[in-house]
Amino acid sequence: MVRHGRCRYLTTAVLTAALSTATVALPWDSCKADITWALGNHTVSLHDSNIFHPTSTTESPVLTLGACETYCGKGSTWYPDIGPILNIWLIPVLILVSQMDVTPLGKRTYRVVVHLLGDPIDSIYCLLLKLEAWSQCRRIAESEWNRTHPMPNDANVRPEVWMGRVRRRRRGWQMHVWYLISKISYGKIGHSMTDEDHKRSEFVRVYGTVLGGIEEVTNEGTDPRHIYTMLSEGMSECDQERFRTRVAHELANSRTDAIFRTSLAVSLYFYQVACAFVTRLGGSATSPPGGRIGISMFLTYILPAVLLSNLVGSFPSIYTCFGIIQKHLPEGRDLLTLLHSTESHDDRDEAESYDDIAKRYFESRPWSGAIYTFRPKKAIFNSRLSGDHPRWVLFLLAICPIVVSTVIALAIIWHLPPSGVNCRWFVLFVISVAYFGSTLITWRSRSKHLSGRWHWRLTIIKDFLIAAPSLILLFASSGGLFNSCLCWSGRLTRGRKEAKVALTFEPNIRKLYPALYASCLVLQMCAFVCMVLVEWKGLTLMRWSPKRRSNIIAELSPSVGPAPAPAPAPAPAPAPAPAPAPAADSKNSPTVEVVLATGLRKRATYN
């Protein structure tokens, strides 16, 4: 018995020395195989409290922290399958960032991506603010139509006015419902819309699109009705209608988006996630997947942001919208001069030349609110119409993707055996707190002394200082940065005596992890759908159907008919002598040549 006891002790010592010298980290497969082999050969006892936790079984051994460091190693190392880990879980999510649809700004376009990764709450919130501004433009157009075309039974009596509003809204909903039913059933619009409904729909769409285009070229918070009144001053009703129709048609034709391409990319991402969980599709992993799943889930807030930006769309350049409006203005009326006159006295320099005004205007587009993912003032003009959404509602929608991804990612890492707080949990918690802190800094840092260009630059620097370390930590954590006994044991919250390291993850891989990940993706899509429903009027403002565009082209085209008989040519009169050209007064009216990106060359006079 003594000899047998000594042999057993010697075998245990040799096994311990071999495992502790051959490994410097956590090779999960080999460590678990050696422990299982030792239990099968009875060289170690499952009831040894120095090695195994009381919850251990033969199929699911749970080591104490000391035993894990002795048998599996004290250090940390990268996972052997780090390449497949990054290719399956992290890189596809970050590739979706490249699908972000913003107005091209040349070499400064990448800063929008930095702002999304460093301050996702503000990026989504600014997108919703842009859509709310467009929704208000549409409500203004609806209000203008209702003002000029009152309902037959409307009166100045309050109950009757309220009933007239109800009838309008009921008719609008019925029109949309019948439109969808007829499209699904017959593939064409039915007979539910009257001529009056068509006229109202066209007026609202055209006028609202023009107001949305004006909101695009002005600074955020400026009421486009004021600018439109100044632009259309002196025009007859016929000229205003022609101006609105042509501008709205070109604006709608110039809008670009890649929603179908982005939807395909998101669908492929969903398929790749399914492959990661279904062994028959994507194979099996060689390292415990709980940590990487939680980290990948943490980045799913990118999905609603990218989809929403592509639904909003953009113009080909920052000059497109400006050039379209300028091209259709009456001769001698300049849009840039008009916009300059609406600036405050603090921002306006009366001695500034026209060229300097143009240069300053186009250079200020990134920090003036023209970029949908950065609106520094967080301002919306007050239309004072029913249906406007308060900003706190938009903010709640903006934080939903980040809250969903953070809570479920922390939940899945919490349920990593052994359940509790570990190193990865702290990393994700700190990054999520940094996101909320980044939003607070973006909002509170803007002041009278720090605004415009410098506020924009400091915001991008702040976002880079948050985004870069966060991504590095997430990539390193997925690759095995915290792959050590200390991090897996939960010692940070349990203490050394209660710390334990589980070597089996199969039950969670089969049930818990797929359920949590699917819940996260479903909730992210629900958040996106809520954003679309709340801002439906703004989203559909400049998204014209091909039939609507062709109808506008037919209205703008001159009527075709038989050519009239040519009139007899009169006798040529002697040409008068050319009058001498008047001398230009360079002091009072300097003339400059404005070259727009649309190819328009216009001689504009700035007083």
C-alpha positions as CSV (number, residue, x, y, z in Angstrom):
1,M,0.0,0.0,0.0
2,V,2.8,2.3,0.8
3,R,4.6,1.5,-2.5
4,H,1.3,2.0,-4.4
5,G,0.8,5.3,-2.7
6,R,4.3,6.4,-3.5
7,C,3.9,5.4,-7.1
8,R,0.6,7.3,-7.4
9,Y,2.2,10.4,-5.8
10,L,5.2,10.1,-8.1
11,T,2.9,9.8,-11.2
12,T,1.0,12.9,-10.1
13,A,4.2,14.9,-9.6
14,V,5.6,13.9,-13.0
15,L,2.3,14.7,-14.7
16,T,2.1,18.1,-13.0
17,A,5.7,18.9,-13.9
18,A,5.2,17.9,-17.5
19,L,2.0,20.0,-17.9
20,S,3.5,23.0,-16.2
21,T,6.7,23.0,-18.2
22,A,5.2,22.1,-21.6
23,T,2.7,24.9,-21.6
24,V,2.9,28.7,-21.0
25,A,-0.7,29.6,-21.4
26,L,-4.1,28.0,-21.9
27,P,-4.1,25.4,-24.6
28,W,-7.7,24.4,-24.0
29,D,-7.8,21.1,-25.9
30,S,-4.6,19.6,-24.7
31,C,-5.2,20.8,-21.1
32,K,-8.6,19.3,-20.9
33,A,-7.4,16.1,-22.6
34,D,-4.6,15.7,-20.1
35,I,-6.9,16.3,-17.1
36,T,-9.5,13.8,-18.5
37,W,-6.7,11.2,-19.1
38,A,-5.5,11.7,-15.5
39,L,-9.0,11.3,-14.1
40,G,-9.5,8.1,-16.2
41,N,-6.2,6.6,-15.0
42,H,-7.1,7.6,-11.4
43,T,-3.8,9.5,-11.1
44,V,-5.7,12.4,-9.7
45,S,-8.9,12.4,-7.7
46,L,-12.0,14.4,-8.5
47,H,-12.5,14.9,-4.8
48,D,-9.2,16.7,-4.4
49,S,-10.2,20.2,-3.4
50,N,-6.8,21.6,-4.2
51,I,-7.3,20.7,-7.9
52,F,-11.0,20.5,-8.6
53,H,-13.9,22.7,-7.6
54,P,-16.8,21.0,-5.8
55,T,-19.0,21.4,-8.9
56,S,-16.7,19.3,-11.0
57,T,-17.8,16.2,-12.8
58,T,-15.9,13.7,-14.9
59,E,-17.4,15.1,-18.2
60,S,-17.1,18.7,-17.1
61,P,-14.0,19.3,-14.9
62,V,-13.7,22.6,-13.1
63,L,-10.3,23.5,-11.8
64,T,-9.3,25.8,-9.0
65,L,-7.2,28.8,-9.9
66,G,-4.1,27.3,-8.4
67,A,-4.6,24.0,-10.2
68,C,-5.2,25.8,-13.5
69,E,-2.0,27.8,-13.2
70,T,-0.2,24.6,-12.3
71,Y,-1.5,22.3,-14.9
72,C,-2.3,24.7,-17.7
73,G,0.2,27.6,-17.2
74,K,0.2,31.0,-15.7
75,G,0.7,33.2,-18.7
76,S,-1.6,34.1,-21.7
77,T,-1.1,33.5,-25.3
78,W,-2.9,33.9,-28.6
79,Y,-5.5,31.4,-29.8
80,P,-4.2,29.0,-32.4
81,D,-7.1,29.8,-34.7
82,I,-6.8,33.6,-34.4
83,G,-7.1,34.0,-38.2
84,P,-10.5,32.3,-38.5
85,I,-11.7,34.1,-35.4
86,L,-11.1,37.5,-36.9
87,N,-12.4,36.5,-40.3
88,I,-15.6,35.1,-39.0
89,W,-16.5,37.4,-36.1
90,L,-14.9,40.9,-36.3
91,I,-13.7,41.7,-39.8
92,P,-17.2,41.3,-41.4
93,V,-18.7,43.7,-39.0
94,L,-16.0,46.3,-39.7
95,I,-16.4,45.8,-43.4
96,L,-20.0,47.0,-43.1
97,V,-18.6,50.4,-41.9
98,S,-17.3,50.9,-45.5
99,Q,-21.0,50.9,-46.6
100,M,-21.6,54.1,-44.7
101,D,-23.3,56.5,-47.1
102,V,-22.2,60.2,-46.6
103,T,-21.6,63.2,-48.8
104,P,-18.2,62.9,-50.4
105,L,-15.7,65.3,-48.8
106,G,-12.5,64.2,-50.6
107,K,-9.8,63.2,-48.2
108,R,-11.9,64.3,-45.2
109,T,-14.6,61.6,-45.9
110,Y,-12.8,59.1,-43.7
111,R,-13.3,61.3,-40.7
112,V,-17.1,60.5,-40.8
113,V,-16.1,56.8,-40.2
114,V,-13.9,57.8,-37.3
115,H,-16.8,59.7,-35.8
116,L,-19.1,56.7,-36.1
117,L,-16.6,54.4,-34.4
118,G,-15.6,56.9,-31.7
119,D,-19.0,58.4,-31.1
120,P,-21.8,56.1,-32.4
121,I,-24.6,57.7,-30.4
122,D,-24.0,61.2,-31.8
123,S,-23.6,59.7,-35.3
124,I,-27.0,58.0,-35.2
125,Y,-28.6,60.9,-33.4
126,C,-27.5,63.4,-36.1
127,L,-28.9,61.1,-38.8
128,L,-32.2,61.2,-37.0
129,L,-32.0,65.0,-36.7
130,K,-31.5,65.2,-40.4
131,L,-34.5,63.0,-41.1
132,E,-36.6,65.0,-38.7
133,A,-35.7,68.2,-40.5
134,W,-36.8,66.7,-43.8
135,S,-40.0,65.4,-42.1
136,Q,-40.7,69.0,-41.0
137,C,-40.2,70.2,-44.6
138,R,-42.8,67.7,-45.7
139,R,-45.2,68.8,-42.9
140,I,-44.7,72.4,-44.0
141,A,-45.7,71.5,-47.6
142,E,-48.8,69.7,-46.3
143,S,-49.7,72.7,-44.2
144,E,-49.3,75.0,-47.2
145,W,-51.6,72.8,-49.3
146,N,-54.2,72.6,-46.5
147,R,-54.0,76.4,-46.2
148,T,-54.6,77.1,-49.8
149,H,-57.1,74.2,-50.3
150,P,-59.3,74.0,-47.3
151,M,-61.8,71.2,-46.7
152,P,-65.3,72.0,-47.8
153,N,-66.8,71.7,-44.3
154,D,-63.9,73.5,-42.5
155,A,-64.7,76.5,-40.4
156,N,-63.1,78.6,-37.8
157,V,-65.0,76.7,-35.1
158,R,-62.5,74.6,-33.1
159,P,-64.4,71.2,-33.2
160,E,-64.9,71.5,-37.0
161,V,-61.3,72.4,-37.6
162,W,-60.3,69.4,-35.6
163,M,-62.6,67.1,-37.5
164,G,-61.2,68.5,-40.8
165,R,-57.7,67.6,-39.7
166,V,-58.9,64.1,-38.8
167,R,-60.5,63.7,-42.2
168,R,-57.3,64.7,-43.9
169,R,-55.2,62.3,-42.0
170,R,-57.8,59.5,-42.5
171,R,-57.8,60.1,-46.2
172,G,-54.0,60.1,-46.3
173,W,-53.7,56.8,-44.5
174,Q,-56.4,55.3,-46.7
175,M,-54.5,56.5,-49.8
176,H,-51.3,54.8,-48.6
177,V,-53.1,51.5,-47.7
178,W,-54.9,51.3,-51.0
179,Y,-51.7,52.1,-52.8
180,L,-49.9,49.1,-51.1
181,I,-52.9,46.8,-51.6
182,S,-53.1,47.6,-55.3
183,K,-49.4,47.3,-55.8
184,I,-49.4,43.8,-54.2
185,S,-52.6,42.6,-55.9
186,Y,-52.4,44.0,-59.4
187,G,-48.9,45.5,-59.7
188,K,-50.4,49.0,-60.4
189,I,-52.1,51.8,-58.6
190,G,-55.9,51.3,-58.2
191,H,-58.6,53.8,-58.5
192,S,-58.6,54.9,-54.9
193,M,-56.7,58.2,-55.4
194,T,-58.8,61.0,-56.9
195,D,-57.4,63.8,-59.0
196,E,-57.3,66.1,-55.9
197,D,-55.3,63.4,-54.0
198,H,-52.8,63.3,-56.9
199,K,-52.4,67.0,-57.0
200,R,-51.9,67.2,-53.3
201,S,-49.4,64.4,-53.3
202,E,-47.4,66.0,-56.1
203,F,-47.5,69.5,-54.5
204,V,-46.3,68.1,-51.1
205,R,-43.6,66.0,-52.7
206,V,-42.3,68.8,-54.9
207,Y,-42.5,71.7,-52.4
208,G,-41.1,69.5,-49.6
209,T,-38.2,68.4,-51.7
210,V,-37.3,72.0,-52.5
211,L,-37.4,72.9,-48.8
212,G,-35.2,69.8,-48.1
213,G,-32.7,70.9,-50.7
214,I,-32.6,74.4,-49.2
215,E,-32.1,72.9,-45.8
216,E,-29.1,71.0,-47.3
217,V,-27.3,74.2,-48.3
218,T,-28.0,76.2,-45.2
219,N,-26.6,75.8,-41.7
220,E,-28.5,73.5,-39.4
221,G,-31.4,75.1,-37.6
222,T,-32.2,77.6,-40.4
223,D,-35.8,77.7,-41.4
224,P,-35.9,76.9,-45.2
225,R,-39.2,78.8,-45.6
226,H,-37.4,82.0,-44.9
227,I,-34.7,81.2,-47.6
228,Y,-37.4,80.1,-50.1
229,T,-39.3,83.3,-49.6
230,M,-36.2,85.3,-50.4
231,L,-35.4,83.2,-53.4
232,S,-38.9,83.4,-54.9
233,E,-39.4,87.1,-54.2
234,G,-40.8,88.8,-57.3
235,M,-41.8,85.5,-59.0
236,S,-45.3,84.9,-60.3
237,E,-47.2,81.8,-59.2
238,C,-46.5,80.2,-62.5
239,D,-42.8,80.9,-62.3
240,Q,-42.7,79.6,-58.7
241,E,-44.3,76.4,-59.7
242,R,-41.9,76.0,-62.6
243,F,-39.0,76.7,-60.3
244,R,-40.1,74.3,-57.7
245,T,-40.8,71.5,-60.2
246,R,-37.5,71.7,-61.9
247,V,-35.4,72.1,-58.8
248,A,-37.2,69.2,-57.1
249,H,-36.9,66.9,-60.1
250,E,-33.1,67.5,-60.4
251,L,-32.6,67.1,-56.6
252,A,-34.5,63.8,-56.6
253,N,-32.5,62.6,-59.6
254,S,-29.2,63.5,-58.1
255,R,-29.8,61.6,-54.8
256,T,-27.8,58.4,-54.6
257,D,-27.9,55.5,-52.2
258,A,-26.7,51.9,-52.0
259,I,-29.4,50.4,-49.8
260,F,-29.7,47.3,-51.9
261,R,-25.9,46.7,-51.9
262,T,-25.8,47.3,-48.2
263,S,-28.8,45.0,-47.5
264,L,-26.9,42.3,-49.4
265,A,-23.8,42.9,-47.3
266,V,-25.9,42.7,-44.1
267,S,-27.6,39.5,-45.4
268,L,-24.2,37.9,-46.0
269,Y,-23.1,38.9,-42.5
270,F,-26.1,37.1,-41.1
271,Y,-25.2,34.0,-43.1
272,Q,-21.7,34.1,-41.8
273,V,-23.0,34.3,-38.3
274,A,-25.1,31.2,-39.0
275,C,-22.1,29.4,-40.4
276,A,-20.2,30.2,-37.2
277,F,-22.8,28.5,-35.1
278,V,-23.8,25.6,-37.4
279,T,-21.0,23.1,-37.7
280,R,-22.2,21.7,-41.0
281,L,-21.9,25.1,-42.6
282,G,-18.8,26.7,-41.0
283,G,-16.9,23.9,-39.2
284,S,-16.0,23.7,-35.6
285,A,-13.8,26.1,-33.5
286,T,-10.7,25.0,-31.7
287,S,-11.0,27.5,-28.9
288,P,-13.9,28.6,-26.6
289,P,-16.0,31.0,-28.6
290,G,-17.9,32.9,-25.8
291,G,-15.5,35.9,-25.6
292,R,-15.3,36.5,-29.3
293,I,-19.1,36.2,-29.7
294,G,-19.6,38.8,-27.0
295,I,-17.1,41.1,-28.7
296,S,-18.6,40.7,-32.1
297,M,-22.1,41.3,-30.6
298,F,-20.8,44.5,-29.1
299,L,-20.1,45.9,-32.6
300,T,-23.6,45.2,-34.0
301,Y,-24.6,48.8,-33.4
302,I,-23.0,49.4,-36.7
303,L,-25.9,47.6,-38.5
304,P,-28.7,50.2,-37.9
305,A,-26.3,53.1,-38.4
306,V,-25.1,51.8,-41.8
307,L,-28.6,50.9,-43.0
308,L,-30.1,54.2,-41.9
309,S,-27.4,56.2,-43.6
310,N,-28.0,54.4,-46.9
311,L,-31.7,55.0,-46.7
312,V,-31.0,58.7,-46.2
313,G,-28.7,58.7,-49.2
314,S,-26.5,61.6,-50.3
315,F,-25.6,63.8,-53.2
316,P,-22.6,63.1,-55.5
317,S,-20.7,66.1,-54.0
318,I,-21.1,69.1,-51.7
319,Y,-21.6,71.3,-54.8
320,T,-24.5,69.4,-56.4
321,C,-27.4,70.7,-54.4
322,F,-26.0,74.2,-54.4
323,G,-25.5,74.2,-58.2
324,I,-29.0,72.8,-58.9
325,I,-30.7,75.6,-56.9
326,Q,-28.5,78.3,-58.4
327,K,-29.0,77.1,-61.9
328,H,-32.8,77.7,-61.8
329,L,-32.8,81.0,-60.0
330,P,-33.7,84.1,-62.1
331,E,-30.9,85.9,-63.8
332,G,-29.0,88.2,-61.5
333,R,-30.0,86.5,-58.3
334,D,-27.2,84.7,-56.5
335,L,-27.7,82.0,-53.9
336,L,-24.4,82.5,-52.2
337,T,-25.0,86.2,-51.7
338,L,-28.4,85.5,-50.2
339,L,-27.1,82.9,-47.8
340,H,-24.3,85.2,-46.7
341,S,-26.9,87.9,-45.9
342,T,-28.7,85.6,-43.5
343,E,-25.6,84.9,-41.4
344,S,-25.3,86.6,-38.0
345,H,-23.2,89.7,-37.7
346,D,-20.6,87.8,-35.6
347,D,-20.0,85.3,-38.5
348,R,-20.2,87.8,-41.3
349,D,-17.4,90.0,-42.5
350,E,-18.7,92.9,-44.6
351,A,-15.3,93.6,-46.2
352,E,-14.9,89.9,-47.3
353,S,-14.7,89.4,-51.1
354,Y,-17.0,87.1,-53.0
355,D,-14.2,84.6,-53.7
356,D,-13.4,84.4,-50.0
357,I,-17.1,84.0,-49.1
358,A,-17.4,81.1,-51.6
359,K,-14.2,79.4,-50.3
360,R,-15.3,79.8,-46.7
361,Y,-18.8,78.5,-47.4
362,F,-17.7,75.3,-49.1
363,E,-14.9,74.6,-46.7
364,S,-17.3,74.9,-43.8
365,R,-19.7,72.2,-45.0
366,P,-18.2,69.4,-42.7
367,W,-18.9,71.4,-39.5
368,S,-22.0,73.4,-40.6
369,G,-24.4,70.4,-40.3
370,A,-24.4,69.5,-43.9
371,I,-22.8,66.1,-43.0
372,Y,-25.6,63.9,-41.7
373,T,-23.5,62.2,-39.1
374,F,-22.3,65.5,-37.5
375,R,-24.6,68.3,-36.7
376,P,-22.8,70.3,-33.9
377,K,-25.7,72.5,-32.8
378,K,-28.2,69.6,-32.6
379,A,-30.7,72.1,-33.8
380,I,-33.9,71.8,-35.9
381,F,-35.9,74.7,-37.1
382,N,-39.3,75.0,-35.3
383,S,-42.1,74.4,-37.8
384,R,-44.7,74.7,-35.1
385,L,-46.8,72.0,-36.7
386,S,-48.4,68.9,-35.2
387,G,-46.5,65.7,-35.7
388,D,-43.0,67.1,-34.9
389,H,-41.0,64.7,-32.8
390,P,-39.1,66.1,-29.8
391,R,-35.4,65.6,-29.7
392,W,-35.5,63.4,-26.6
393,V,-37.5,60.8,-28.6
394,L,-34.8,60.9,-31.3
395,F,-32.1,60.5,-28.6
396,L,-33.8,57.5,-27.1
397,L,-33.9,55.9,-30.6
398,A,-30.2,56.8,-31.1
399,I,-29.0,55.1,-27.9
400,C,-31.1,51.9,-28.5
401,P,-28.5,50.2,-30.8
402,I,-25.6,50.9,-28.3
403,V,-27.7,49.8,-25.3
404,V,-28.8,46.6,-27.0
405,S,-25.3,45.6,-28.1
406,T,-23.7,46.5,-24.8
407,V,-26.3,44.7,-22.6
408,I,-26.4,41.5,-24.6
409,A,-22.6,41.4,-25.1
410,L,-22.1,41.8,-21.3
411,A,-24.7,39.1,-20.7
412,I,-23.1,36.6,-22.9
413,I,-19.6,37.2,-21.4
414,W,-21.2,37.0,-17.9
415,H,-22.4,33.5,-18.8
416,L,-19.0,32.3,-19.8
417,P,-18.1,29.4,-17.4
418,P,-17.7,30.2,-14.6
419,S,-20.5,32.8,-14.7
420,G,-19.6,36.2,-13.5
421,V,-17.4,39.2,-14.2
422,N,-14.1,38.6,-16.0
423,C,-11.5,40.7,-17.9
424,R,-13.4,40.9,-21.2
425,W,-16.5,42.0,-19.3
426,F,-14.6,44.9,-17.8
427,V,-13.2,45.8,-21.3
428,L,-16.6,46.0,-22.9
429,F,-18.1,47.9,-20.0
430,V,-15.3,50.5,-20.1
431,I,-15.7,50.9,-23.9
432,S,-19.4,51.4,-23.6
433,V,-18.9,54.0,-20.8
434,A,-16.4,55.7,-23.1
435,Y,-19.0,55.9,-25.9
436,F,-21.5,57.7,-23.6
437,G,-18.7,59.9,-22.4
438,S,-17.7,60.7,-25.9
439,T,-21.2,61.9,-26.7
440,L,-21.3,64.1,-23.7
441,I,-17.9,65.6,-24.6
442,T,-19.1,66.3,-28.2
443,W,-22.2,68.1,-26.9
444,R,-20.7,70.0,-24.0
445,S,-17.4,71.0,-25.7
446,R,-19.0,73.3,-28.2
447,S,-19.2,76.9,-27.0
448,K,-18.8,80.4,-28.2
449,H,-15.1,80.2,-28.0
450,L,-14.8,76.6,-29.5
451,S,-17.0,76.2,-32.5
452,G,-16.8,75.7,-36.2
453,R,-13.5,74.3,-37.7
454,W,-11.7,73.9,-34.4
455,H,-14.6,72.1,-32.7
456,W,-14.9,69.7,-35.6
457,R,-11.1,69.0,-35.5
458,L,-11.0,68.4,-31.8
459,T,-14.1,66.2,-32.0
460,I,-12.4,64.0,-34.7
461,I,-9.2,63.8,-32.6
462,K,-11.3,62.8,-29.5
463,D,-13.1,60.2,-31.6
464,F,-9.8,58.8,-32.9
465,L,-8.4,58.5,-29.4
466,I,-11.5,56.5,-28.4
467,A,-12.0,54.4,-31.5
468,A,-8.4,53.3,-32.1
469,P,-7.7,51.9,-28.6
470,S,-11.2,50.3,-28.5
471,L,-10.7,48.5,-31.8
472,I,-7.2,47.4,-30.8
473,L,-8.5,46.0,-27.5
474,L,-11.4,44.2,-29.1
475,F,-9.2,42.6,-31.8
476,A,-6.5,41.6,-29.2
477,S,-9.2,40.3,-26.8
478,S,-10.7,38.1,-29.6
479,G,-7.2,36.8,-30.4
480,G,-6.4,35.7,-26.9
481,L,-5.1,38.7,-24.9
482,F,-7.1,37.7,-21.8
483,N,-6.7,33.9,-22.4
484,S,-5.3,33.2,-19.0
485,C,-6.3,31.4,-15.9
486,L,-6.6,34.6,-13.9
487,C,-9.1,36.1,-16.4
488,W,-11.1,32.9,-16.9
489,S,-11.4,32.2,-13.2
490,G,-13.4,35.3,-12.1
491,R,-11.0,36.1,-9.4
492,L,-11.6,39.8,-9.8
493,T,-15.0,39.4,-8.1
494,R,-14.9,36.0,-6.5
495,G,-11.6,36.1,-4.7
496,R,-8.8,33.5,-5.0
497,K,-10.5,30.9,-2.9
498,E,-13.8,30.9,-4.9
499,A,-12.1,31.4,-8.3
500,K,-12.6,28.5,-10.7
501,V,-11.9,27.7,-14.3
502,A,-14.3,25.6,-16.4
503,L,-13.0,23.6,-19.3
504,T,-16.3,22.7,-21.0
505,F,-18.4,25.1,-23.1
506,E,-20.5,22.8,-25.2
507,P,-23.9,23.4,-23.5
508,N,-23.6,27.2,-23.9
509,I,-22.4,26.8,-27.5
510,R,-25.4,24.7,-28.5
511,K,-28.2,26.8,-26.8
512,L,-27.3,30.0,-24.9
513,Y,-24.9,31.7,-27.3
514,P,-27.0,31.3,-30.5
515,A,-30.1,32.5,-28.6
516,L,-28.4,35.6,-27.3
517,Y,-26.8,36.4,-30.6
518,A,-30.1,36.0,-32.5
519,S,-31.9,38.1,-29.9
520,C,-29.3,40.9,-30.4
521,L,-29.6,40.9,-34.2
522,V,-33.4,40.9,-34.0
523,L,-33.4,43.8,-31.5
524,Q,-31.0,45.8,-33.7
525,M,-33.3,45.3,-36.7
526,C,-36.3,46.3,-34.5
527,A,-34.5,49.5,-33.5
528,F,-33.8,50.2,-37.2
529,V,-37.4,49.6,-38.1
530,C,-38.6,52.0,-35.3
531,M,-36.3,54.7,-36.7
532,V,-37.8,54.2,-40.2
533,L,-41.4,54.3,-38.9
534,V,-40.8,57.4,-36.8
535,E,-39.1,59.3,-39.6
536,W,-41.0,57.8,-42.6
537,K,-42.0,61.2,-44.0
538,G,-38.4,62.4,-44.0
539,L,-37.0,59.2,-45.5
540,T,-39.5,59.2,-48.4
541,L,-39.2,62.9,-49.2
542,M,-36.5,62.6,-51.8
543,R,-37.0,59.0,-52.8
544,W,-39.1,59.4,-55.9
545,S,-40.4,56.4,-57.8
546,P,-39.4,56.1,-61.5
547,K,-43.1,56.7,-62.6
548,R,-43.2,60.0,-60.6
549,R,-39.9,61.1,-62.2
550,S,-41.2,60.3,-65.7
551,N,-44.4,62.2,-65.1
552,I,-42.3,65.3,-64.0
553,I,-40.2,65.0,-67.2
554,A,-43.4,64.9,-69.3
555,E,-44.7,68.0,-67.5
556,L,-41.4,69.9,-68.1
557,S,-41.1,68.9,-71.7
558,P,-42.6,71.2,-74.3
559,S,-45.7,70.0,-76.1
560,V,-45.1,68.4,-79.5
561,G,-47.3,69.4,-82.4
562,P,-47.3,70.2,-86.1
563,A,-44.7,72.9,-86.9
564,P,-46.3,76.2,-87.9
565,A,-45.8,77.6,-91.4
566,P,-42.8,79.8,-91.5
567,A,-43.5,83.5,-91.7
568,P,-41.9,85.5,-94.6
569,A,-38.6,86.9,-93.6
570,P,-38.5,90.7,-93.3
571,A,-36.0,92.8,-95.2
572,P,-32.7,93.1,-93.3
573,A,-32.3,96.4,-91.5
574,P,-28.9,98.1,-91.3
575,A,-27.0,97.1,-88.2
576,P,-26.6,99.9,-85.7
577,A,-23.2,101.0,-84.7
578,P,-22.0,99.2,-81.5
579,A,-22.4,101.3,-78.4
580,P,-19.3,101.8,-76.3
581,A,-19.0,99.5,-73.3
582,P,-19.7,101.2,-70.0
583,A,-16.8,101.4,-67.6
584,A,-17.0,99.0,-64.7
585,D,-17.2,100.5,-61.3
586,S,-14.8,98.2,-59.4
587,K,-15.4,99.9,-56.1
588,N,-19.1,99.4,-55.8
589,S,-19.8,96.3,-57.8
590,P,-16.8,93.9,-58.4
591,T,-17.8,91.1,-60.8
592,V,-16.4,87.6,-60.3
593,E,-16.8,84.4,-62.1
594,V,-18.3,81.6,-60.1
595,V,-17.5,78.1,-61.3
596,L,-19.8,75.4,-59.8
597,A,-19.1,71.7,-59.8
598,T,-22.1,71.1,-62.1
599,G,-20.4,72.8,-65.0
600,L,-22.4,76.0,-64.5
601,R,-20.5,79.2,-65.2
602,K,-22.4,82.2,-64.0
603,R,-21.4,85.9,-63.7
604,A,-22.6,86.9,-60.2
605,T,-22.4,90.4,-58.8
606,Y,-21.8,90.9,-55.1
607,N,-22.5,94.2,-53.5
